[in-house]
Amino acid sequence: MTVVQGGKTVYGAAVGILMLEAQFPRIPGDMGNALTWPFPVHYRVVRNASPDRVVRQRADGLLEAFIDAGRDLVRHGADGVTTNCGFLSIYQPELSAALGVPVAASSLMQVPMVQATLPPGKRVGILTISSATLTTEHLTKIGVDASTPVGGLADGGEFVTKILGNASDLDVDLARAENVAGAMELVAKYPNLGAIVLECTNMIPYAADIRRATGLPTFSIYSFVTWFQSSLVPRRFDLSQF
């Protein structure tokens, strides 16, 4: 006899994603495009959490809204929660304390782990959508060395303007070129880099291009959340042959 336990509203999706309220195009690869993920996910939009408010205004006044939305994800079946912006590292301690499940708030949480994989003399670098507003606090709240090399994309470029300006259109080819250019500038400034971590969750579609251009392992929120998911729903292997 097989007995199963209930307690959830929705089954089959372990990861819950807290989404910013935005209208820019979410192309395949973007965290907010459900086709990006090789497994089902839950989504909750956090009202009034615009990209500009979260990235340039430190998500000021939004903590309770993120906690409420996170609790709703957990009530409906999420076993772990992540977010739609690397800058939400600033809320990692509060979210993990409030939600009662594992929380992976930011792609930047990978930085110490990636650094540990590198040979002596090599460093991991961060590519962000806004180097001007990625503060020491954003890093230290998640255990990232404040001296970690950081590079950003051009403020007036297509990617930054359309994402932080919450535009309804995006030139994908131009956005790709700007992401690659930003990565190449980071590598040129810090020639001892051994890997890159992408802060921005909208950079996932360009990770392969950055890897190709720089020759460096490139980590993103996609690599982080797929790792996270693999702990919430470990693969079951067929042992019948043994």
N, C-alpha and C positions, 0 to 999 in steps of 0.2 A: 504494500500500500504506500502511495506517495502522498504526503500531506504538505501543502504549501501554505505560506503565511501571507496575509494581506497587510494593509496599513497605508498603502499609497493610493493616490488617485490615478496616476499615469505610470505605466510600467514600460521598461525597455529602453529608457533614456536615463543614463546615470549622471551626465554632466548638465548642469544648468548654467546658462550664460546671461549675465546682466548686461543689457544693451543700452548704449547711449541713445537718446532720442534724436534721430538724424534722418535726412532724406537723400544724401548723396548715393550714387550708384554703388551697390555692393556686388561686385563682380565675382565670378567663381574664384575661390581662394580667399576671399574676404571672410572674416570671422562671422559676419552677419548674414552670409549666404549659406543656407542650410545644406546646399549641395557640396560645400567644401568638406564636410565631415564624413568619414567612412563609417560613422555610427550615428544613431539618433541623438539629438540634444533638445533640451528645453530652452526657451527664450523668455525673458521678461524685459520689457522696455522701462527704463527709469525716467519718468516724466521730468522735463525741464533740465535733464542732464545733457546739454548740448556739447558738441565737441570743443567749442571754444571755452565754455565754462569749466570743463574738466581739465583741459590741457593748459589753458592760459590763466585760469582763475583758481587753480588748485582744488577744483570741485567744491568750492566754498558753499557751505550750507546744504550739501547733498547727502551727507553721511546717513541720516535717518531714512532718506528715500531709498538708498542702496540697501540698507539693512532690511527695510520692509519688503522690497522686491526679492531680496535673497531669501528671506523667510518664506515668501510665497512659493518660490522655486522648490524649497525643501518640502513644504507642505504638499506640493503636488507630485513629489517623487524624486527630486534631484538628490543624489548621494554625495555630490561635490559641486562646488560653485566656482566659476571663473568670471572674468569681466571682459568688456569690449574695449578697454583702453589701458595701455601700460602705465599711464600716469596714476591709475588707481592703486598703485603700490602704496600710496600715501594712506589708504584705508585698510591695508592688509591686516594689521593687528586687530582693529575694531571689527572687521567683518568676520575674521576667524573666531573671535570671542563671542560674537552675537549669533552666528548661524548654526553652530552645533554640528557642522560637517566640515570636512577638509575644504579649504579655500585656496585657490591659486589665482590671486588677483591680477598678477602682472607677468608678462613675458620676461621682465627683468629679473624675476626670481631664479632664472636659469643661470645668471651670470656667475655666481660662485661655483656651481657645479661644472660649468663649461671651463672656467679657469682651472679647476682641479685636473682637467683632462689634458692640459697643454704642457708641452715640454718646458723645461727651465728657460727663462728669458723671454718667453712668449706671453702675451696678454690678450684678454678678450676685450673687444671694443663694442660700444653701444651705438647703434644708429637710431636716431629718434626723429620724430616729426617736428620737435621744437626743443633745440638744445638750450635756448634762452630761458626756458621755464622748467627744464628738468633739474630740480634742485638736489642738494645734498640730502635733504630729508626724504625725497622720493627714493633715494638709493639706500640710505642707512636703515630705513624702516623695514626693509626686507633683507638686510644683511649683506648688501653690496658695498664693496670698498668704494669710498667716496672719490678716490683718485682714479677710478676706472676711466679709460679714454672714452670720450663721448663726441659724436659728430651729428650734425643735423642737416636737414634739407633746406634749400633756399626758401626764405620767407615769402617771396613774391611769386614762387613757381606754381605750376599747375596743381601739383599734389597737395601742397600745404594750403593753398588758397581754396581749393575745392573741398577738401576734407574739413578743415577748421572753419571755413565759411559756410559749410553745409549746403553746397550747391547741388543742383539737380542734374548736373552733367559732369563727365570726367573724360578727358582725353587720355586713354589708357596708355598709348604709345609714349606720350610725353611724360606721364607719371612714371612709367617704367624707366625711361631715360634719366629722369631726375633722381630716382632711387639709386640707380647704378652710379650716377655721378657723385651722389652723396657718400656712397660706400667707398668709391675710389679716392675721394678727398680724405676720408677718415684713414684709409690705408696709407696714403701719402704722408699724412701728418704724423702717424704712429707706425713706422715701418716694422716694429716688433710685434704687430698683431698676429695672433694665431687663429682667431675665430671672431665672428661677429654675431651679436644678439640684436635682433630687430625689436625695438620697443613697441612700435605702432602696429596694432592688429590689422590695419589696412595695407601693410607692407607684404603680407604673406604672398600675394600673387607674383611678387618680384623677387622672392628669395632665390629662386633658381638662377635668375639673371645675375643677381649679386654674387652668388657662388661662382658662376662661370667667369664673371669679369674679374673678381678678386682672387680666385683660387682658394678662398678660405671657407671652412665650414660655416654655414649660416643658419642660425637658430631663430625661431619665430614663435609666436603664440600657437601656431599649428603644431610644432614639435613638442611644445610644452603640454598642450591639452591632450594630444594623443598619448603622451606618457602618463598624464594624470588619469585619463580614461582607463588605461591598461591596468591601473591599480584598483580602480573601482569595479571593473568587470574583468578580472584576469581570464586569459584564454584557457579554456579547458582542453587538454590534449587527450587524444585517443590512446588509451593504454591497453586496449583489448588484446593486442598482439603479444603482450608480456605475461 
